């Protein structure tokens, strides 16, 4: 999967519209040839994937959650220290070089250069003086510490190519020579487009194909072209339709290629186990609905048995059905009752009574199973949310451990498998409110359970998104001294780390620690709140919450 310069130009245009000047919230390096930048655009969170994988190199937005190593790689740590915001995204010299202009927290500028040509793509981190601070892959030339020349080509601009050919720069009689000249002397230009244009120009002995291509390039009248594993663009014929989401296209193609190669980039087995368990519970709920509808006929069957018992004198052996007046309806009307001819009248009466008793027991059982299934479904949806939003390998590992404890996931043992289960306290997150109070929250059920069961004090404030999966968040310091601005700040963080983080506003419950009770025998993270108030806030990450509140509900 090779991306030519025209495809990259359209892709970067789409990325600019969706990313803008994005703040970098997290940087992950799942493998040696993959880098993930988690960005906050001011309205939503998105993930920019930079791939150096042979055959699928490029950059695009993705919604996949990658399982990351517990210890970040050296290049990843360097980026975390040097890159805090993306200022601009551009195609350098109209070639297959993509530059991400960035800025650190201290205001220093830097650039992330992705070169997508040659046998092996390269990712370089450059400072203001074009000095190489780091690179992926780490080995190779140029090395860290050297100066990157960033040369500008002396090629002919695409709009002037037709005039240069008309002036005799190259002959229109030799297709191979013309294609080589277009590829080497004109910018932007790709090998695929140069070969196709040269063939049309030689066949027509005219410059019209090149002129039409230039007009389409200037007016952005494109249609997608996929040829020989090359993604490119070509002038659209007839009505012009908008290009599809190029990031989604690239993400899907990489999924297929990595699946075919056998590489595992995300924690697919755990996600599959949760998805299959949710499907089983949905089928169980449908079966409970059917059983409950059948059991609700218990009263009708009881009346049938009593009608037969009251008209016992009319029953005869061998009857298949009988019609009796139904005094349970006003006015009374005839009711046709089916009988078993092989049974005696007494056995038929007892059969209807037995059927009614069984239905009543089944109704109680169905209602109990429905409540248990809904609790289990809520727990699994919470785990699914925690798995999708896990920031670190430790968060993912705690979810895996909980699924293994519940018997829903059995990993294939390998020699590299972790021997010690991580402690929930290791995955506890913390921050400070504008008033200086400590915030603590968990990103998975075990850490939430540890926070609410062992760390929560009676005078702390406890927050959670109302009615949806999310984190348990605690404000330490005593509820009587917590300012309302700090409560709103904490509510925004709790809303952000919930399943409704992309909603416009989220209702968050605020309770005193003494009102939060863990459920005896319940699953990790399940609590009962006896009293609370609610706030409606805009979900916002911790570092950007000040000044983005809504009035409390």
C-alpha positions in Angstrom: 0.0 0.0 0.0 1.9 3.0 -1.3 0.5 6.5 -1.1 1.5 8.9 -3.9 1.9 12.6 -3.5 -1.6 13.5 -4.8 -3.2 11.1 -2.4 -1.1 12.5 0.4 -2.1 16.0 -0.5 -5.8 15.2 -0.3 -5.3 13.2 2.9 -3.4 16.1 4.6 -6.3 18.4 3.6 -8.8 16.2 5.4 -6.5 15.8 8.5 -6.1 19.6 8.8 -9.9 20.0 8.8 -10.3 17.4 11.6 -7.2 18.0 13.7 -6.5 21.7 13.4 -4.1 22.8 16.1 -4.4 19.8 18.3 -3.1 19.4 21.8 -1.2 16.1 22.3 -2.7 14.3 25.3 -0.7 11.0 25.0 2.0 9.5 22.8 2.3 5.7 22.5 4.6 3.5 20.6 3.0 0.0 20.4 5.7 -1.4 18.2 9.0 -0.4 16.7 7.3 0.9 13.5 4.1 2.4 14.9 3.5 5.6 16.7 0.1 6.9 18.1 -0.6 10.5 18.9 -3.7 11.0 21.0 -4.9 14.6 20.3 -7.5 16.9 21.8 -8.9 19.2 19.2 -10.9 21.3 21.6 -14.1 19.5 20.8 -13.2 15.8 20.7 -10.4 13.4 21.1 -8.8 11.6 18.1 -5.8 9.4 17.4 -3.3 10.0 14.7 -1.4 6.9 13.7 2.1 7.2 12.1 3.1 3.9 10.5 6.5 2.9 9.3 5.4 -0.7 8.5 6.7 -1.9 5.2 3.8 -2.0 2.7 1.5 0.2 4.8 3.5 3.3 5.7 1.7 6.6 6.1 -0.4 8.5 8.6 -4.1 8.6 9.3 -6.7 8.8 12.0 -7.8 5.6 13.7 -10.2 4.5 16.4 -8.3 1.4 17.3 -6.9 0.8 20.8 -3.4 -0.5 20.8 -1.8 -2.5 23.6 1.3 -0.7 24.6 4.5 -1.9 26.4 4.7 -1.1 30.1 8.0 0.8 29.6 7.8 3.2 26.6 10.6 3.1 24.0 13.3 5.8 24.0 11.9 7.6 20.9 8.5 7.7 22.5 9.9 9.2 25.7 11.8 11.8 23.6 8.6 12.8 21.8 6.7 13.1 25.1 9.3 15.6 26.3 9.5 17.6 23.1 6.1 17.5 21.5 3.0 18.9 23.3 1.0 20.5 20.4 0.7 20.1 16.7 0.7 23.6 15.0 0.6 22.7 11.4 0.6 19.7 9.0 1.9 20.0 5.5 3.4 18.2 2.5 7.1 19.2 2.1 8.2 20.2 -1.3 5.1 18.6 -2.8 6.8 15.2 -2.4 6.2 12.2 -0.2 7.5 14.0 2.8 5.0 15.0 5.6 6.0 17.5 8.2 4.2 18.0 11.5 5.2 21.3 13.0 5.0 21.1 16.8 5.6 23.0 20.0 6.8 22.0 23.5 5.4 23.3 26.8 8.3 25.7 27.1 7.5 27.2 23.7 10.4 25.6 21.7 9.5 24.6 18.2 10.3 21.3 16.6 9.3 19.3 13.5 8.4 15.6 13.0 9.4 14.6 9.5 7.9 11.4 7.9 9.6 10.3 4.7 7.5 7.8 2.8 9.9 6.8 0.0 12.8 4.4 -0.3 13.0 0.9 0.9 12.3 1.8 4.5 10.2 4.8 5.7 11.9 7.1 8.2 10.6 9.3 11.0 12.8 12.1 12.2 12.5 14.6 15.1 14.2 17.9 14.2 14.8 21.0 16.3 14.6 24.7 15.0 18.1 24.4 13.5 17.2 21.2 11.6 19.4 19.1 14.0 18.2 15.5 14.3 17.1 14.8 17.9 15.9 11.3 17.3 14.8 8.9 14.6 12.8 5.8 13.8 14.2 3.3 13.0 16.9 4.2 15.6 19.7 2.7 13.4 20.7 4.2 10.1 21.8 7.4 8.4 21.5 10.3 9.0 22.1 9.7 12.7 20.9 11.7 15.7 22.9 14.9 16.2 23.6 15.5 12.6 22.0 18.3 10.5 19.2 17.4 8.1 19.6 19.4 4.9 15.9 19.4 4.0 16.7 20.1 0.3 14.2 21.8 -2.0 14.1 20.3 -5.4 14.7 22.4 -8.6 11.8 20.7 -10.4 9.3 22.3 -12.7 6.0 23.2 -11.1 3.1 21.1 -12.5 1.2 24.0 -14.0 4.4 24.9 -16.1 5.1 21.4 -17.3 3.0 21.7 -20.5 4.9 24.9 -21.5 8.2 23.2 -20.9 7.3 20.3 -23.1 6.0 22.6 -25.8 9.4 24.4 -25.6 11.2 21.2 -26.5 12.2 19.9 -23.0 11.2 16.4 -24.0 9.7 14.7 -27.0 6.1 13.5 -27.2 7.2 10.5 -29.4 8.9 8.3 -26.7 6.5 7.2 -23.9 9.2 5.8 -21.6 11.4 8.9 -21.9 8.4 11.2 -21.4 7.2 9.3 -18.3 10.7 9.4 -16.8 11.0 13.2 -17.5 7.6 13.8 -15.8 8.5 11.8 -12.8 12.0 13.3 -12.3 11.5 16.9 -13.4 7.9 17.9 -12.4 6.5 18.5 -8.9 4.1 17.2 -7.7 4.2 14.0 -9.7 4.1 10.3 -9.0 5.3 7.3 -11.0 1.8 6.0 -11.6 0.4 9.3 -12.8 3.5 10.0 -14.9 3.2 6.7 -16.7 -0.5 7.2 -17.3 -0.2 10.8 -18.6 2.8 9.8 -20.9 0.7 7.0 -22.4 -2.2 9.3 -23.2 0.0 12.2 -24.5 1.9 10.0 -26.8 -1.2 8.2 -28.1 -2.9 11.6 -28.8 0.4 13.4 -29.8 -1.0 16.4 -27.8 -0.7 18.1 -24.4 -4.4 18.0 -23.6 -4.2 15.1 -21.1 -1.6 17.0 -19.1 -3.5 20.2 -19.2 -6.7 18.5 -18.2 -4.9 16.9 -15.3 -3.5 20.2 -14.1 -7.0 21.8 -14.2 -8.4 18.9 -12.1 -5.5 19.3 -9.6 -6.1 23.0 -9.3 -9.9 22.6 -8.9 -9.6 19.4 -6.7 -11.9 17.4 -9.0 -10.7 14.0 -8.0 -11.7 10.4 -7.9 -9.9 7.6 -6.1 -7.6 5.3 -8.0 -6.2 2.0 -6.6 -3.7 0.3 -8.9 -1.0 -2.2 -8.1 -1.1 -1.5 -4.4 -0.7 2.2 -5.1 -3.3 4.7 -3.8 -3.6 7.7 -6.0 -6.1 10.3 -7.5 -7.2 10.9 -11.0 -9.5 13.6 -12.6 -13.1 12.8 -12.1 -15.3 12.2 -15.1 -18.8 13.6 -15.1 -20.3 14.7 -11.8 -17.8 15.3 -9.0 -18.5 13.5 -5.7 -16.6 14.3 -2.5 -13.7 12.0 -1.7 -14.4 9.3 0.9 -12.8 9.4 4.4 -9.2 8.6 3.4 -8.2 7.9 7.0 -11.0 5.2 7.3 -9.8 3.7 4.0 -6.2 3.5 5.1 -7.1 2.1 8.5 -9.3 -0.6 7.0 -6.6 -1.6 4.5 -3.9 -1.9 7.3 -6.3 -4.0 9.4 -6.6 -6.4 6.4 -2.9 -6.5 5.7 -1.8 -7.0 9.3 -4.4 -9.8 9.7 -3.0 -11.5 6.6 0.5 -11.2 7.9 -0.4 -12.6 11.3 0.8 -9.5 13.3 -1.3 -8.5 16.3 -1.4 -4.7 16.8 -4.3 -4.5 19.2 -5.6 -6.6 22.1 -8.1 -8.4 19.8 -8.6 -11.6 21.9 -9.7 -9.6 24.9 -12.0 -7.3 22.8 -13.4 -10.4 21.1 -14.1 -12.1 24.5 -16.0 -9.1 25.8 -18.0 -8.7 22.5 -19.0 -12.4 22.5 -20.0 -12.2 26.2 -22.2 -9.2 25.5 -23.8 -11.0 22.5 -24.6 -14.0 24.8 -26.2 -11.8 27.3 -28.4 -10.1 24.7 -29.6 -13.5 23.5 -30.3 -14.5 27.1 -32.4 -11.3 27.6 -34.4 -12.2 24.5 -35.0 -15.7 25.8 -36.1 -14.3 29.2 -38.6 -12.0 27.5 -40.1 -15.1 25.7 -40.3 -17.0 29.0 -41.8 -14.1 30.9 -44.5 -13.6 28.2 -45.4 -17.3 28.5 -45.3 -17.2 32.3 -47.7 -14.2 32.4 -50.5 -16.6 31.3 -50.4 -18.2 34.8 -53.6 -16.3 35.9 -55.5 -17.3 32.7 -54.5 -21.0 33.2 -55.6 -20.8 36.9 -59.0 -19.6 35.8 -59.2 -22.4 33.2 -58.5 -25.0 35.9 -61.1 -23.5 38.3 -63.7 -23.5 35.5 -63.1 -27.2 34.8 -63.2 -28.0 38.5 -66.5 -26.1 38.9 -68.1 -28.0 35.9 -66.7 -31.4 36.8 -70.1 -33.0 36.3 -70.0 -32.0 32.6 -66.6 -33.7 31.9 -66.6 -37.1 30.3 -63.6 -39.4 29.5 -62.3 -39.1 26.0 -63.3 -35.4 25.5 -60.8 -33.4 23.3 -62.4 -30.0 24.1 -65.3 -28.5 26.0 -67.0 -25.1 25.9 -68.0 -23.6 29.3 -69.4 -20.3 30.4 -66.6 -18.0 31.6 -67.8 -16.1 34.7 -64.4 -14.3 35.0 -65.4 -12.0 32.2 -68.3 -9.5 32.4 -70.6 -10.2 30.8 -69.9 -13.9 30.9 -69.1 -15.5 27.5 -68.3 -19.0 26.3 -64.7 -20.3 26.6 -63.4 -23.2 24.6 -60.9 -25.4 26.7 -58.7 -28.0 25.1 -58.5 -31.4 26.9 -56.3 -34.5 26.6 -58.6 -37.4 25.5 -56.1 -39.9 26.9 -56.5 -38.5 30.5 -59.3 -38.7 32.9 -61.3 -35.6 33.8 -59.5 -35.4 37.2 -56.1 -35.7 35.5 -57.1 -32.9 33.0 -58.1 -30.6 35.9 -54.9 -31.3 37.8 -52.8 -30.7 34.7 -54.2 -27.2 34.3 -53.6 -26.4 38.0 -50.0 -27.8 37.7 -49.4 -25.7 34.6 -50.6 -22.5 36.4 -48.3 -23.2 39.4 -45.3 -23.8 37.1 -46.0 -20.6 35.2 -46.1 -18.6 38.5 -42.8 -20.0 39.6 -41.3 -19.4 36.1 -42.4 -15.7 36.2 -40.5 -15.2 39.5 -37.5 -17.0 38.1 -37.6 -15.0 34.8 -37.7 -11.7 36.7 -34.8 -12.7 38.9 -32.8 -13.8 35.9 -33.6 -10.6 34.1 -32.2 -8.5 37.1 -29.1 -10.7 37.3 -28.5 -10.5 33.5 -28.9 -6.7 33.4 -26.4 -6.3 36.2 -23.9 -8.6 34.4 -24.6 -6.7 31.1 -23.9 -3.4 32.9 -20.6 -4.8 34.3 -19.5 -6.0 30.9 -20.3 -2.7 29.2 -18.2 -1.0 31.8 -15.3 -3.4 31.1 -15.7 -2.7 27.4 -15.6 1.0 27.9 -12.5 0.6 30.1 -10.8 -1.5 27.5 -11.6 1.0 24.7 -10.3 4.0 26.7 -7.2 2.3 28.4 -4.3 4.7 28.3 -1.6 2.3 29.4 -0.7 -1.3 29.2 -1.3 -1.5 33.0 -5.0 -0.4 32.5 -5.5 -3.0 29.9 -3.8 -5.7 32.0 -6.2 -5.0 34.9 -9.2 -5.5 32.6 -7.7 -8.7 31.3 -7.1 -10.0 34.9 -10.7 -9.2 35.8 -12.0 -11.1 32.7 -9.8 -14.0 33.6 -11.0 -14.1 37.2 -14.6 -14.2 35.9 -13.8 -17.0 33.5 -14.6 -15.0 30.4 -11.1 -15.0 28.9 -8.4 -17.6 28.8 -5.2 -16.3 27.2 -2.7 -18.5 25.4 0.3 -18.9 27.7 3.6 -17.7 26.3 7.1 -17.5 27.7 6.7 -13.7 27.9 3.5 -13.8 29.9 3.5 -11.6 33.0 3.8 -13.6 36.2 2.6 -11.1 38.7 -0.9 -9.5 38.4 -0.6 -5.7 38.7 -1.9 -4.1 41.8 -4.9 -1.7 41.4 -3.0 1.0 43.2 -0.4 1.1 40.4 -3.1 2.3 37.9 -4.5 5.1 40.1 -4.6 8.5 38.4 -4.3 11.8 40.2 -4.4 15.6 39.6 -5.0 18.8 41.4 -8.1 21.1 41.3 -7.7 24.8 40.7 -8.1 25.2 44.5 -5.2 22.8 45.1 -7.2 19.8 46.3 -6.2 16.3 45.3 -8.2 14.3 42.7 -8.0 10.5 42.5 -9.7 8.4 39.9 -9.5 4.9 38.4 -9.8 3.8 34.7 -10.9 0.2 35.4 -13.2 -1.7 37.7 -10.5 -3.0 40.0 -8.9 0.4 40.5 -12.3 2.0 41.0 -13.1 -0.7 43.6 -9.8 -0.1 45.4 -10.5 3.7 45.4 -14.1 3.4 46.7 -13.5 0.6 49.1 -10.1 1.4 50.7 -9.2 5.1 50.0 -12.6 6.8 50.2 -13.2 8.6 53.5 -16.6 9.7 54.9 -15.8 13.4 54.4 -14.5 13.1 50.8 -16.6 13.9 47.7 -17.3 11.0 45.3 -18.3 11.6 41.6 -19.4 9.4 38.8 -21.3 9.9 35.5 -24.9 9.3 36.1 -26.3 6.0 34.7 -23.4 5.3 32.3 -20.0 3.5 32.6 -17.2 5.7 33.8 -14.5 6.3 36.4 -14.9 6.7 40.1 -13.5 10.0 41.1 -12.7 11.3 44.6 -12.0 14.8 45.9 -9.8 14.6 49.0 -9.9 17.2 51.7 -13.4 17.3 53.3 -16.6 18.1 51.5 -17.3 21.1 53.7 -14.3 23.0 52.4 -14.5 22.1 48.7 -15.3 25.1 46.6 -18.1 24.8 43.9 -15.5 25.6 41.2 -13.4 22.6 42.3 -16.5 20.3 42.3 -17.4 21.5 38.7 -13.7 20.9 37.7 -13.8 17.3 39.1 -17.2 16.7 37.5 -15.8 17.6 34.0 -13.0 15.1 34.5 -15.4 12.4 35.6 -17.6 13.1 32.5 -14.6 13.0 30.2 -13.5 9.6 31.5 -17.0 8.1 30.9 -18.7 6.5 27.9 -20.4 9.9 27.1 -17.1 11.8 26.7 -18.2 12.8 23.1 -21.6 14.2 24.3 -22.2 17.9 24.5 -23.0 17.8 28.2 -23.1 15.0 30.8 -24.9 14.6 34.1 -22.6 13.7 36.9 -23.6 12.6 40.4 -21.8 14.1 43.4 -22.1 12.3 46.8 -20.4 12.5 50.2 -18.2 9.5 50.9 -20.5 8.3 53.7 -23.3 7.9 51.2 -21.3 5.4 49.0 -21.5 1.8 49.9 -19.9 -1.2 48.2 -22.2 -4.1 47.5 -21.4 -7.2 49.6 -20.6 -10.0 47.1 -20.9 -7.6 44.2 -18.4 -7.3 41.3 -15.4 -5.0 41.5 -16.5 -1.3 41.1 -20.2 -1.8 41.9 -21.5 0.5 44.6 -24.8 1.8 46.0 -25.2 5.6 46.5 -27.9 6.5 49.1 -27.9 10.3 48.5 -26.4 12.6 45.8 -26.9 15.7 43.8 -26.1 16.1 40.1 -24.3 18.6 37.9 -24.4 18.9 34.1 -21.0 19.7 32.7 -19.0 19.6 29.4 -16.6 16.6 29.3 -13.1 18.0 29.3 -9.7 16.4 30.1 -7.9 17.4 33.3 -5.4 19.8 31.8 -8.0 21.9 30.0 -11.0 22.0 32.3 -10.7 25.5 33.7 -13.1 27.9 32.1 -15.2 25.4 30.2 -18.0 24.8 32.6 -21.8 24.9 32.3 -24.1 26.0 35.1 -25.0 23.1 37.4 -28.4 21.5 36.9 
